[in-house]
Amino acid sequence: MKAHDGMYIGGRWRPAAGQDTIPVVNPADEQVIAHVPAGGPEDVDAAVRAARDAFPGWAATPPAERAAGIGALRDALVARQEEIAETVTAELGSPLALSQAVHASLPVMVAGSYAELAASYAFEEKIGTSTVLLEPVGVVGAITPWNYPLHQIVAKVAPALAAGCTVVLKPAEDTPLTAQLFADAVHEAGLPAGVFNLVTGLGPVAGQALAAHEGVDLVSFTGSTAVGRQIGATAGAAVKRVALELGGKSANVILPGADLAKAVNVGIANVMSNSGQTCSAWTRMLVHTDQYDEAVALAATAVAKYVPGERVGPLVSAKQQQRVRGYIEKGVAEGARLVAGGPDAPKEKGYYVSPTVFADVAPEMTIAQEEIFGPVVALLRYEDEDDALRIANGTVYGLGGAVWAADDATAVAFARRMDTGQVDINGGRFNPLAPFGGYKQSGVGRELGPHGLSEYLQTKSLQF
């Protein structure tokens, strides 16, 4: 695979400060496909300095011109869509069809939405005798995960640029090649030097250096809740703003009267997509006790269609594979009933995990409380709506979820009582302008649409 051997800083590719590199492994065959530089504090400092130098000019650029720059970036991504899809498949293991339909296409949609928002957003308003200005926060340190490598980059970088901020990106070490392609697209789009900068490296080294750097005004992080706590503590000590999109354990609540077969099939598909490596996946399926056995049978039939190596790719790394298999073993040990799948690896080569369905799962079991981040679904039974709500809200997380009912009004009434940031009603469609983010330990702040843009703005009022 194509890989740059330097960092993108100040509008050009330049050598890293050190000689250490990170191997990039194809999780489908466990082969090393490239190496990228393992950046450290010196590289981060150079990138932050470039971003600080570029900030005054970019912040003063009229919103319409910033919108044109983001539009040019979107066009550069469109021109690279096939290369992006192939790269994501190589370093993440996602089936090519999913890489084309989601990993390469969704970021184009999001970038386009921010090109439009930048041109139309009200950065100034009158409130009584005051003029209120919404101004860019400054330099953004963006730290992104591996599960949606390009989408998570665009969901942070595009609104930051639209707001007038400059950015230093530290992508996940498992999927750095997609980030390098994004930097190439930025360069082709002709954005001013230093507006966007890229440093590849390990989280505890480059990521920590970026979060702690005194020249960074806001840290936007997507990843585990444990690392989010560390970043929040680091930023808090410096009185620095953070946006944290963290873990999830989302409930898929199927109320009596819903189309049970559709709800179960869509629910299984939701978790199997991206091999279960989605923070908002509906990993807990809640079914009324009268329909529970039928739902278990439907789930077993549905999951059988997801064949490893065909419709389901590998997990991103050997570490992730071991982690997920460990959770499956724990589920069995705690008394849950395996309906499909199990801890045994389904293929000799590659970091695959069998798509797994558990029945007879109690709400307090580990597999019903902790984020597994793999193709594992837990079916829980409930007695009535209040019981369902207690179970749905009974974790430390609150990121996504779904409600199925005989009609939208019934589903909405239940969804209003859920402690979570986003709920799909009867299979609602994805909306790139709707805010995405969590309650409780699922994070702080929102991404996408105008709410995502507002994360990168600060408020000034002028009194007359």
ZINORTA-V160096 format. One record per helix or strand. SS is the DSSP state (helix for helix, strand for strand). FROM is the first residue (numbers start at 1). TO is the last residue. Records with the same first field share a line. If there is no record, write none. Layout:
# ZINORTA-V160096
SS: FROM-TO / FROM-TO
This chain:
# ZINORTA-V160096
strand: 6-9 / 12-15 / 21-26 / 31-37 / 124-127 / 130-136 / 139-143 / 166-170 / 196-198 / 218-222 / 241-245 / 251-254 / 284-288 / 308-308 / 312-312 / 337-340 / 356-359 / 376-382 / 401-404 / 424-425 / 436-436 / 443-444 / 447-447 / 457-463
helix: 41-59 / 63-79 / 81-92 / 96-103 / 106-120 / 149-163 / 176-189 / 203-212 / 225-237 / 260-276 / 289-303 / 318-333 / 366-369 / 385-392 / 408-415 / 440-442 / 449-454
